[in-house]
Amino acid sequence: MGGSASVESGQMLSEFATKQIQEAIERKCWNEGYGVIQVNPAYTSQIGRAARNGISELNRNAVLQSVQR
């Protein structure tokens, strides 16, 4: 049982640290006059890959719409 409590406390500590970093970044952005858009982390590699390949969000959406039809 000691291991389970250790894992849970480790997760809580990690979540706390992540939240602190996220809030610090958001504060800095707002102070500098930038808006903040939260993105599901599951999609960040896809967004980055599209940007590196010169595919804009508009182009990507157009392709997805044509594929769905």
C-alpha positions as CSV (number, residue, x, y, z in Angstrom):
1,M,0.0,0.0,0.0
2,G,2.9,2.4,0.6
3,G,3.7,2.3,-3.1
4,S,0.2,3.4,-4.1
5,A,0.3,6.4,-1.9
6,S,3.8,7.3,-3.2
7,V,2.5,7.1,-6.8
8,E,-0.5,9.2,-6.0
9,S,1.5,11.9,-4.2
10,G,4.0,11.9,-7.2
11,Q,1.1,12.5,-9.6
12,M,-0.3,15.3,-7.4
13,L,3.1,16.9,-7.3
14,S,3.5,16.6,-11.0
15,E,0.0,18.1,-11.7
16,F,0.7,20.9,-9.3
17,A,4.0,21.8,-11.0
18,T,2.4,21.6,-14.4
19,K,-0.4,23.9,-13.3
20,Q,2.0,26.4,-11.8
21,I,4.0,26.5,-15.1
22,Q,0.9,26.9,-17.2
23,E,-0.4,29.7,-15.0
24,A,2.9,31.5,-15.1
25,I,3.0,31.3,-18.9
26,E,-0.6,32.5,-19.1
27,R,0.1,35.5,-16.8
28,K,3.2,36.5,-18.8
29,C,1.2,36.3,-22.1
30,W,-1.7,38.4,-20.8
31,N,0.8,40.9,-19.3
32,E,2.5,41.2,-22.7
33,G,-0.9,41.7,-24.4
34,Y,-1.1,38.2,-26.0
35,G,-4.2,36.0,-25.8
36,V,-3.9,32.4,-24.7
37,I,-5.5,29.5,-26.5
38,Q,-5.4,26.1,-24.8
39,V,-4.9,23.2,-27.2
40,N,-5.5,19.6,-26.4
41,P,-1.9,18.1,-26.1
42,A,-3.0,15.1,-28.2
43,Y,-3.1,17.3,-31.3
44,T,0.1,19.5,-30.8
45,S,2.3,17.2,-32.8
46,Q,-0.1,17.3,-35.7
47,I,-0.3,21.1,-35.6
48,G,3.5,21.4,-35.5
49,R,3.9,19.0,-38.4
50,A,1.4,20.9,-40.5
51,A,3.1,24.2,-39.7
52,R,6.6,22.8,-40.6
53,N,5.2,21.6,-43.9
54,G,3.7,25.0,-44.7
55,I,0.1,23.9,-44.3
56,S,-2.0,26.6,-42.8
57,E,-5.0,25.8,-40.6
58,L,-7.3,27.1,-43.4
59,N,-5.7,24.7,-46.0
60,R,-5.9,21.8,-43.6
61,N,-9.6,22.4,-42.8
62,A,-10.3,22.7,-46.6
63,V,-8.6,19.3,-47.1
64,L,-10.5,17.7,-44.3
65,Q,-13.8,19.1,-45.6
66,S,-13.2,17.7,-49.1
67,V,-12.2,14.3,-47.7
68,Q,-15.3,14.1,-45.6
69,R,-17.6,14.7,-48.6
